[in-house]
Amino acid sequence: MTKLLLSLHVLAAILAIGPITVAASMFPRYAKPPAPDSEGPHDHDTRTAAFLHRICRGYTLVGIAVPVFGLATGAALGVLTDAWLLASIALTGIAAAVLLMSILPGQQRLLAEQGVVAAGTGADAGAVPGPPAGSGATGVGVGTGTVTAQRSAAAKLAMTTGIFNLLWAAVVVLMIVRPGSTTGA
């Protein structure tokens, strides 16, 4: 049973947390409007940003399976009080808080500021697209100050996402190295 629980835990982590970390990392690149008076190429694409936000939100729900299977595995192995597991649980909680209280709301704010309503937040089931990719447009009635604020918010979101990803990297290292573990599993 332990091997099954451990397998489900690892699969859930790969299939749920992996897509969140990738989509959240890519989001700021596509949500960040081009600099004022910028004529060069840029990646600003609100449709892609809205899609990446939907991935983050959807996989967040699936990601609940990771700690559930992790706790079940820890209980089956009898390691729930080991320091490495307690540290992993704490880091997972911090990562979840960063995702739920900073990343997802930050993505939602950036999309809303650019005239995009993400699915599940309005009456419609899909996203209301913003300006087309590469059009140079940054949203309805957006001035230079707003573009600068959006660029700053996207940069802050990129940093926060980096912290989120580092938290998960630390959890993975703890799960592999397991300092002081005597289970041999």
Summary of the structure (lengths in Angstrom):
residues: 185
radius of gyration: 19.4
end to end distance: 12.7
largest distance: 61.6
contacts: 554
relative contact order: 0.18
helix: 68%
strand: 0%
